[in-house]
Amino acid sequence: MTSYGTIPTSSKGTTNLAFVSRGKERLRSTLGTRRPWKEMFNFRSFNLPSNFSDATVRTRSNLAHFRTNYAIIVLIILFLSLLWHPISLIVFIVMMVAWLFLYFLRDEPLVILGLTINDLVVLIVLSVLTIVFLLFTGVTWNVVGSVLIGAALVVAHAAVRRTDDLFVDEEAAGAGLLAGTSSSPS
């Protein structure tokens, strides 16, 4: 019995393929919000703010404009801090995969045993699990230190980079993202 010329109609393979392609699209759209590194590190755009309120306005505007770039920088610093702790690095990578599939790349609500799980519950559970698993590997101070170093670098860059040459994204401004509000992109 031959099956030449037939098209497989397995729904499981199709759903897995659709899930992977949706995940790729969401990852591309998320990374698409990353600004060019040349724009971020344009040295002619650096000078000290004149006062504290100017530094605060710059920081808010730059955090909204370069949020994906800043997240990449903090994650790289965290990754580098775990290089000398292979078990912790493995735990970090496993938890990163869990975050990707259970929180960032998911389009539909999470359903476990017939119960629909809220996104806030998923966020809290993944955060707690990540912290607990990293605590068990004994790298608490590495994680805290690297996150603090990354945050300090991000805030320092955001405060000293002028905002007058930034391209204002009208959609983001309409959503209140450039005003420093608590809206978060999905």
LOZAMAR-140802 format. One record per residue (C-alpha): x, y, z. Coordinates in pm, whole numbers, plus 50000, padded with zeros to 5 digits. Example, Ala and Ser with C-alpha at 12.3 -4.5 7.8 and 13.67 -1.06 7.14 Angstrom:
<sites>
px, py, pz
51230, 49550, 50780
51367, 49894, 50714
</sites>
This chain:
<sites>
px, py, pz
50000, 50000, 50000
50165, 50318, 49884
50091, 50671, 49982
50255, 50860, 49699
50108, 51202, 49647
49907, 51208, 49967
49921, 51499, 50206
49948, 51408, 50572
49653, 51534, 50771
49778, 51467, 51120
49653, 51747, 51340
49931, 51694, 51598
50209, 51766, 51348
50021, 52063, 51214
49964, 52214, 51558
50328, 52168, 51655
50437, 52332, 51331
50188, 52615, 51379
50307, 52663, 51740
50670, 52686, 51627
50589, 52930, 51349
50378, 53149, 51584
50665, 53140, 51833
50912, 53250, 51566
50684, 53536, 51465
50640, 53656, 51823
51016, 53633, 51883
51084, 53830, 51563
50829, 54095, 51659
50979, 54122, 52008
51333, 54149, 51872
51198, 54385, 51607
51140, 54643, 51880
51514, 54643, 51943
51672, 54970, 51833
51994, 54978, 51628
52303, 54957, 51848
52460, 55247, 51652
52168, 55467, 51757
52202, 55357, 52118
52576, 55422, 52136
52595, 55739, 51925
52868, 55918, 52121
52758, 56263, 51999
52434, 56206, 52193
52604, 56177, 52532
52631, 56463, 52780
52557, 56514, 53147
52206, 56622, 53240
52170, 56974, 53377
51965, 56873, 53681
51787, 56582, 53847
51455, 56637, 53668
51634, 56641, 53330
51803, 56312, 53422
51465, 56164, 53522
51301, 56268, 53193
51595, 56130, 52993
51590, 55805, 53188
51218, 55749, 53133
51236, 55833, 52764
51546, 55620, 52700
51409, 55326, 52900
51095, 55328, 52684
51288, 55374, 52360
51567, 55120, 52423
51380, 54873, 52648
51462, 54563, 52441
51828, 54665, 52408
51851, 54720, 52782
51691, 54382, 52855
51944, 54214, 52624
52231, 54388, 52805
52108, 54281, 53151
52054, 53921, 53033
52405, 53908, 52884
52553, 54033, 53212
52351, 53772, 53404
52460, 53500, 53162
52827, 53603, 53197
52800, 53593, 53576
52687, 53230, 53557
52964, 53107, 53324
53177, 52981, 53615
52882, 52793, 53763
52782, 52529, 53506
52495, 52383, 53709
52346, 52729, 53758
52391, 52804, 53390
52201, 52488, 53299
51923, 52581, 53543
51915, 52934, 53395
51885, 52799, 53040
51612, 52551, 53137
51417, 52826, 53313
51467, 53057, 53014
51313, 52789, 52788
51024, 52752, 53035
50971, 53130, 53031
50975, 53135, 52652
50721, 52857, 52607
50497, 52921, 52907
50490, 53300, 52908
50641, 53487, 52613
50556, 53271, 52310
50210, 53159, 52418
49906, 53293, 52229
49629, 53101, 52403
49564, 53085, 52778
49747, 52808, 52962
49517, 52515, 53047
49625, 52253, 53304
49392, 51969, 53397
49100, 52155, 53242
49165, 52474, 53440
49256, 52798, 53262
49555, 52960, 53431
49575, 53341, 53441
49888, 53513, 53300
49958, 53675, 53637
49963, 53333, 53803
50203, 53204, 53535
50426, 53509, 53588
50433, 53466, 53966
50493, 53089, 53953
50773, 53117, 53697
50937, 53401, 53892
50926, 53207, 54219
51053, 52886, 54054
51339, 53072, 53885
51447, 53232, 54212
51412, 52910, 54413
51602, 52698, 54158
51883, 52953, 54138
51896, 52970, 54519
51940, 52592, 54532
52241, 52618, 54302
52416, 52859, 54539
52457, 53160, 54309
52231, 53404, 54490
52493, 53676, 54515
52603, 53628, 54155
52247, 53682, 54034
52180, 53976, 54266
52513, 54135, 54182
52481, 54093, 53807
52125, 54229, 53803
52235, 54530, 54012
52536, 54592, 53785
52314, 54562, 53476
52053, 54797, 53624
52322, 55051, 53720
52468, 55046, 53368
52123, 55082, 53212
52024, 55374, 53436
52361, 55545, 53384
52331, 55514, 53005
51968, 55627, 53009
52053, 55934, 53220
52348, 56058, 53013
52209, 55992, 52664
52025, 56291, 52522
51676, 56225, 52387
51644, 56506, 52133
51762, 56285, 51845
51539, 55984, 51921
51279, 55889, 51664
50945, 55899, 51843
50733, 55594, 51768
50381, 55732, 51732
50213, 55401, 51821
50419, 55369, 52141
50357, 55733, 52229
49983, 55681, 52179
49993, 55380, 52409
50165, 55588, 52678
50494, 55395, 52664
50713, 55702, 52615
50551, 55891, 52898
50682, 55643, 53154
50344, 55498, 53240
50294, 55147, 53364
50171, 55015, 53030
50370, 54717, 52918
50404, 54584, 52564
50266, 54239, 52500
</sites>
